[in-house]
Amino acid sequence: MPRAFDITSSGPGLRLNGGESGEIAFTVSNKLARPIRARAVPQPDGETKASWLSISGGAERDFGADETQLITVRVQLPKGVKEGSYDFHLVVSSLAEPDELYAVGGTVPIVVKQAERKFPWWIVILAGGLLVIGGGAFGLVKLLGDGGTGALPGADCATNQSCPANQRCVEIRPGAKSCLLKPGETCTGDIQCASAYCRPDDRRCSRDDGLCTPATAEQDCRPGTFQCTGNRCLLAEGQRCQDHDECATNFCLGSRCARCTAQCVFPNVCFRNQCVLRVFPFVPKVLPELRRFEGIRR
C-alpha cells in the first residue's frame, strides 16, 4: 500500500496559559500520483480534550496529485486548566478510503504554564519621578521614547481609550495587548511601535495599517521581514507563514515563504509550484497585528 500523506508540523509545539488560544501549522503532502479529497482531524492524547482543537478553514481539502498544502490547527484552552503538557497529533485520511489511505502525524505538545507576571511599569514610572528630582528625567524619557507625553509605551491595555493620546492598544501575542506608539512618533526600537517598525533613518514609527506604496516601501515595511507587494506589507521569502496570501511570493511551503520554481512551458505558468493554464487572482491580505511582532523581543 503506498504512503498516502506526509505530515510535518511547523514547530515543536505551543506554550499557552489557561484561557489563551494559539495556532500551529502542518505541512501536508499528497504522496499519491492522483488527486484525492481528504479530511484532517486533530486527535487528542492523554488528558487533552477534543473540544480544545479545531481546523482553521475547514477539515476537508482537495489535494492535487503530489500537491502540498498548509493545514492549521487552532488551540483554545479553557480558563483554569492545570499546568502540564497536553499532547495531540494530526490525522489526515481519504474521504473515500479512510481505513486504507491515511497518515498520522507526530505528537505535538501544548505546554500550559502559569500566567506570566506583568512587568511592574510603576517601578519605571517611580524611577522616572525620582530622576526628575535629580534633574535626569529628560534622559530617561528620551531613551524610552515616550513621544513627549510622559507615558511610556508597553503598558497593558484593553482598548485604545486606556492608552495615552500618542499610543494605541495593539495585540502583540495571543491574549496580550500593549499601548504602543502611533505612526510618526519618536521611537528607539521596533517593539515600541504599533507598526512593529521603528524607521532607522528618522527614528519614527512607520504606518501601522499594514499597507504600503512602491514609492515609500522602505519606510512602510520592515526590511528583511516584509516586502511591499500589491500595496501591502507581505512576508518576504524565507519568513514563517501560515497561508499563501501572507507571502510576497504567494507561495507558503513548509511554513516558509518560498518562490515558485516549477519549470513551465507556455501557455502554462508557475503558480504555487505547479504549472497551471492561467494565473489565479492573487488577493493579498493584511497580516494580523500580532503576526507583525513575531521574532521581535522587548
Buried (B, 14 or more C-beta within 10 A) or exposed (E): EEEBBBBBBBEEBBEBBBEBEBBBBBBBBBBBEEEBEBBBBBBBEEEBEEEBBBBBEEBEBEBEEBBBBBBBBBBBBEEEBEEEBBBBBBBBBBEEEBEEBBBEBEBBBBBBEEEEEEEEBEEBBEEBEEBBEEEEBEEBBEEBBBBEBEBBBBBEBEEBEEBBEBBBBBBBEBBBBBBBBBBBBBBBBBBBBBBBBBBEEEEBBBBBEBBBEEEEBBBBBBEEBBBBBBEBBBBBEBBBBBBBBBBBBBBBBBBBBBBBEEEBEEEBBBBBBBBBEEEEEEEBEBBEBBBBBBEBEE
